[in-house]
Amino acid sequence: MTPPSSVIPVLMCGGSGTRLWPLSRASAPKQFVPLTGDRSLLRETCARVAPHAGSRWIAVTNVDHRFLVAEQLRAEGLEQSAILLEPVARNTAPAIAVAALEALAKGPGTAGEVDSDADPILLVLPSDHVIRNREAFGDALSQAVTEAASGALVTFGVVPTGPSTGYGYIRAGDAEKGDAEKGGAAGAGGTAAASTARPVAEFVEKPDADTAARYVASGDYFWNSGMFVFRASRYLAELERHRPDMLALCRKAFDARRAESDFVRLADEPFGAIEPESIDYAVMEHTDAAVVVPLDADWNDVGSWDALWDIADKDADGNATAGDVLTADTSGSYLRSDGRRLLAAVGLRDIVVVDTPDAVLVAPRARAQEVKAIVEQLKAADREEAQLPARVLRPWGDYESLDVGKMYQVKRITVKPGAKLSIQKHRHRAEHWTVVEGTARVLRDDETFDLEENESCFLPLGCVHRLENPGTEPMILIEVQYGDYLGEDDIIRFEDEYGRVEK
């Protein structure tokens, strides 16, 4: 058995999660949001995998989400993880390639060098899935690691619970003889519930309802989970074989990487030149080493509000509720209040209602995925509701918009102990700060002073300023902005602890 210390989880932290708007926003997609409990999906993924992995972890994300990833990994005790930053999204095949190069590299100062003494096994995972049965997941992972140690490229095939048209499928070959002709008929006698690893015969796209029913009845088809296990060198070898152009650009982007605080930035130009492609299309559909391990572990990719209703605990009327919710003569509904209000539902049937401080979604459960059309309208109108939640996380703490009117905005700002905002100024707004909890240290042009609870100061338009928490407890203040433009992009940074100053 391969020891857990040789397994490196690779957390894929991209994705926009638009089908779970308004809780999931572009700046804080679903993987960073606590949808099923007190912890985010990313943190739940870490907790599920930790017993089966060593101390080395890799996360791949984009520049905009880097602080969210770092903070949530730190909350799980994984602050030493390597966090690779993609300059642009290029799908899973390149992302996994740079993770494999990172797993094999000796260190950030030795670009291109490979540690010949170790060829770790990578466990590649989306960070936004739910798996309820951790024991079954561990059993499947153990089998997958054994297969990968022997040179296989393993994918997990979820045992179907019904003829879903929302997933791609994997057709498994005969467990004993293999599938002699890739794409031909599967061997007889296998069933989707079988626990043995089987060769992959083919990957198929999302089917229509009749085709999906035939797939499930055959016992040879699994849902494509998007999770993989293989040796780092084995994946790179197969990518070299099938997409050498992609691997060459990945190597250039990785070799020219630069360390930045807690992150590793891949080089912009070579990575941006990569053609976006998934691992399925680039490698798994072409390799003769693909193996599928069945996974029957109460898996869900949480792709819609309807999917969340499926996995949630429900009352006697089939309602799944979260937050302050009351119901009367209501059934089969998903009702969630993440705002500051009571949500009361009367006479609803199979409806989704999601209330946040700045937006409310109401839709039939069966059409919940169509929320993407609303997000597109918000983007086209350049509205902040598509990008930012009411409470916005920052590396120094968070802020929440409390009220917005003509030429003014009121925010509650929370600063972590010892944290500092950037030294900055604004072109279009003045600000008034009032401390309600803790102590604030304020830089205002050429003076520095402390504000205690119930003390305030004025920051005139154009002044250079910084906010800092010198204490050991969170500091909270109310900020009132006044000006002809109040957007978050009206910030000119001169100095920043988190590398956000424009070069």
Buried (B, 14 or more C-beta within 10 A) or exposed (E): EBEBEBBBBBBBBBBBBBBBBBBBBBBBBBBBBBBBEEBBBBBBBBEBBBEBBBEBBBBBBBBEBBBBBBBBBEBBEBEEBBBBBBBEBBBBBBBBBBBBBBBBBBEEEEBEEBBEEBBBBBBBBBBBBBBEBBEBBBBBBBBBBBBBBEEBBBBBBBBBEEBBEEBBBBBBBBBEEBBEEBEEEBBEEBEBEBEEBBBBBBBBEEBEEEBBBEBBEBBBBBBBBBBBBBBBBBBBBBBBEBBEEBBBBBBBBBBBBEEBEBBBBBBEEBBBBBEBBBBBBBBBBBBEBBBBBBBBBBBBBBBBBBBBBBBBEBEEEEBBBBBBBEBEEBBBBBBBBBBEEEBBBEEBEBBBBBBBBBBBBEBBBEEBBEBEEBBEEBBEEEEBBBBBBBBBBBBBBBBBBBEBEEEEBBBBBBBBEEBBBBBBBBEBBBBBBBBEBBBBBBBBEEEEEEBEBEBBBEBEEEBBBBBBBBBEEBBBBBBBBBBEEBEEEBEBBEEBBBBBEEE
